[in-house]
Amino acid sequence: MSILRKIIILPIVLAAGLIIYKWMFDSVWLTTSSPNKTYTVELTGDKGRGGLIIPSVVGYKVFKDSQIMAKNSWVHSGDWMDISFELAYPENAWVSENVLRFWRNPHMPAEKDKFDVLLISNDTDKTIKYLEVKARDMFLIFDLQPNSTLKLSSTHQSWSYGIWIEGEFEDGRNFEYGTGFTHRDKLNKPLRHCLSVNYDYVKIESPQMDENENNEDSDNLKITKSASCNP
């Protein structure tokens, strides 16, 4: 093949690849609506395992009263070494009218006191338009009202604890934070945390946190011990 033909063919192949990739990302493979039909979530993209070069990406679109309120937000991205979305989160259900949960646990405990508990507080005077929370399970939360709290129950993280949040206020301001620590299940009980969202920072506290735990730091976010945190 001549150099000229290679120069002509390469852009065509790249363009075709981009078109196919965009088509895959825009393709809807799951649609679910809240109990009273206020919110509808569409998951798009590739729920399988990513490739060596091209990762698999899962995005979502959110509609409120049939009007789009968020789109092209990513909830998962991984290559061939990462777990796929369909393996990580094969189950989903609406916890309430504005909270959608994704999880994977073939041995789901029947008793609620077996779950980890996370109390989320919106400590601002603005509505959090949408909030994505990953604490083993994944939650999509919509319209978290100003100065309000929300309690979530998630699958117990038995060896190490990690949490990642990403969201947007009603004024368009974005935020994201994450942290984690290793506890080796020394507590032998469900974990309890309080997460407070403020304009300039996110604070995470726990009544169980040991000062000597391996508390990894992300964006200067740490989990601190607090007796006042009692979710």
N, C-alpha and C positions, 0 to 999 in steps of 0.2 A: 504494500500500500504506500502510495506516495505521501510525502509530507503535506502537500496541499490538501489531499483528501482527508488526512488525519485532522488538519486544522479546521476543515469544514464539518466533519462528522462529530468532533468532540463537543462543540457548543450545542449541537442538536441533541446529543445524548444527555448532556447536562440539563438542558431545558426540559427534555422529556422526563428526566428523573425528578426535577423540581415540581413539575405538573402532577406527576403521580404521587409524590410525597404530600403535596398540598391537598390533593383529592383524598388521600387516606386520612389526613389530619381533620378534614372537614366532614368526613363520613360519620354519620350518627349510628351508634350500635346499641345505645341504651337510652330510653326515655322513661322518666319516672316523675310523677306529680305528687305533691303533698296531699294529705287527706282531704282538705277542703278546696283543693285545686288552685290555691293562691300562687304556688311556685311550681315550675316545671324545670327539671334539669335534664339536659342532653349531654351524654358523654360521647366524645368523638376521638378519632385517631386509631392507634394500634394498641390493643390490649394485650398482645402477645409479647414475647421476649424480643428485645432489640438485636440488631446485628452487630457485626464486628466494627463496621464503620458508621452505619446509620442507626441511631437509637430509636426505640419505640417511644412515642409520646402520646399521652392521653390528655385531652383538654376537655373543657366543659362550657356549656352555655346555660345561662339561667334566665328564665322568663318569669316575670311577676305580672299576674293578671293579663297574660298574653303579650306583654311588652318586655323586650329584652333589657335585662339589667346588668348582665356581665357576659363576656364572651372571650374566647381564645385564652382563657386562663388555664394554665397547666396544673394538673394534679399528680402527674407521674411522668418520669423520663428515665430510661435505663437502657444499657447496652446488653451484650450477650452474657455478661457476668452478673447482671442484676436480675432479681426476681421480676417476673412479669406482673402487670396490673391484675390480670385475671386470676393469678395464683395468690397474690397478696390480698386482694379484696373481692373474693367471689360472692359475698353476700352483701345485700344492702336493704335498708328499711328506713322509713321516716320515723324518727323518735318523737317528733312533734310537728306542728305545722311549718316551722321554719328551720328544722334540724334534720339533715339527712346523714345517716351513718353507713359506712362501709367497713367490713371486717372479715376476718378469716380465723375461725377457731372450730375445729371438728369436735372439740370436747368442751363446748360452751357450758359453763356452770349454770345450774338452774337457779341457785340462790344469788340474789343481787349483792349480798355482802362479799361475794368472791371477786367482784369487779374492782378495778382501780377507779378512783373518783377524782374528777377535775372540776373545780368550781371556777368559772370564767366570769370576770367582772368588767363591764364597760365603764371605766371611771372617767368618762368625759361627758360633755353636754351635746355630743353629736352621735347620730346613729352609725353603727358599723354596718355598712351596706352588705358586705359579705366577709366571712371569716372561714378560712380553711385551717383545721386543726388536725395534726397527726400525732397521736400518742399510742402507737401500735395500730389501733383502729384509726380511721379517718372520718372526720366530720365536716360537712359543709353547712355553715350557719348563715342565715340571712336576716337582715334587719334586726340586729341586736341593739335594743333601745338604749338611750343615754342613761347612765347611772343605774343599770340593771345587772342582774346576775343570772347565770345559767349553769346548772349542774349536769355534767356528763358522766356516764358510766362506760368504761372501756375495758377490753380484754386485759387481764393482768400481765404486766411485763416482769417476768420472773427473774431475769438475770441482770439486766441493765434497764435504765429508764431513759427514754428520750422523748422530747416534745418539740414540735415545729409548728409555728403558726404563720399565717400570711393573710392579710386582709386589706380592706379599703374602707375609709370613712365616706360618709355621704357627700363630702366636699371634694372627693377624688384623691385625697391623700392616702398613699400606700404605706404599709409597714410589714415587716417580716422579721422573725426572731426564732432562734432555736438553741437548745442546750440539752445536756444529758449527763448521766453519771452511772457508775457501776455499783450495784448494791449486793449482788450475788445471792439474792433472796434471803439475806440474813434476818430480815424482819419477819419473814414467813407469814405475811399478812398483806392484804390489799394496800396499795399506795394511795396517798391522799395529797393533792396539791391544789393551791389557789393561784390562779393566773389573773393578773390585773392589767388591763390595757389602758395606757395613758397616751397623751399626744406624742410625747417624746421618748417614751420607754415602755417596756413590758416588764413587770415584776412577777416572779414565781416564788411562792413560799410553800413550806410543808411543815407540819408538826412532827414529822418523822425524820427529817433530814439530819444526818450525822455530820458534824463539822469535818470529820476525817474522810468522808466519802470522796471518791474520785469524781469531782464535779467539773466536767468539761465546760469550757467557756466559749460562747459564740456571740459575737457582737457585744461583749461585756455584759452578757446576761448570765446571772448565776441563780441557783436555787438556794434560798436561805431558809433557815429554821425559824418558825414562828408559831407560838402557842395560840395566837389569835386565828390562825388558819384552821378551820374545823369543818370541812365540807361534809 
